[in-house]
Amino acid sequence: MAPVDKALVWLHGEVKTPPLSAAARIEAGTLLRRLQRGERLSMPAARPMPIIGRRCHELRIVDADQTWRIIYRVDADAVIIADVFSKKTATTPTPVIEVSRTRLRHYDDAVKG
């Protein structure tokens, strides 16, 4: 029996053209599909984000004129998307980190409660 793909749970953001180019949207979709199938991604496609929480990472998608990030967490049954944003600096903006933590905490509270 084939393993079941994990669900994608979108807490915020979306991947569509525009603002992402068609190529960036396809790359994002391919990477998310790999995560759904249980693959663990590493650099340069993804990097851990322990500052946000356990099992949290960011997908790194280079587009024609900007770089996109997708903050996600891998749970046993789902890949939870906390944010999608255009990254303009070397560090992840503090508001993105804080709002991602909050969204994931609210998700956990809703699922457990």
C-alpha positions, -999 to 999 in steps of 0.1 A, spaced: 0 0 0 14 34 -10 20 60 18 -6 88 20 6 123 13 5 147 42 -21 175 40 -10 211 33 -25 234 59 -24 271 49 -25 294 79 -15 324 59 -3 333 24 -6 317 -10 16 308 -39 1 323 -71 12 342 -102 15 371 -97 32 381 -75 55 350 -80 66 343 -115 52 311 -131 86 294 -127 88 303 -90 52 291 -84 61 258 -101 93 255 -79 73 262 -48 47 236 -57 73 210 -64 91 216 -31 58 215 -12 48 183 -29 82 167 -19 74 177 17 40 162 15 55 129 4 77 129 35 110 140 20 133 161 42 147 191 23 180 208 31 201 237 17 198 253 -7 160 245 -10 152 248 27 168 257 60 158 250 96 142 279 116 144 268 152 139 304 162 103 299 152 98 264 167 106 228 165 103 212 131 100 247 115 118 255 83 118 280 54 116 271 18 139 293 -3 127 302 -37 147 325 -60 125 344 -84 135 366 -113 137 399 -93 132 388 -57 135 360 -33 105 343 -17 103 324 16 77 300 28 77 293 66 65 258 73 64 231 100 63 194 94 39 175 116 32 138 115 1 143 94 5 177 77 28 204 64 16 236 80 23 268 61 27 298 85 37 325 61 48 334 26 68 365 20 93 383 -1 127 384 16 146 416 11 173 414 38 198 388 49 179 382 81 143 371 86 122 401 97 112 399 134 75 405 127 75 374 104 91 353 131 66 365 157 35 362 136 46 327 124 50 316 161 16 330 169 -2 313 140 14 280 148 4 283 185 -32 291 175 -32 262 151 -20 239 179 -46 252 203 -74 247 178 -63 212 169 -58 201 205 -89 218 218 
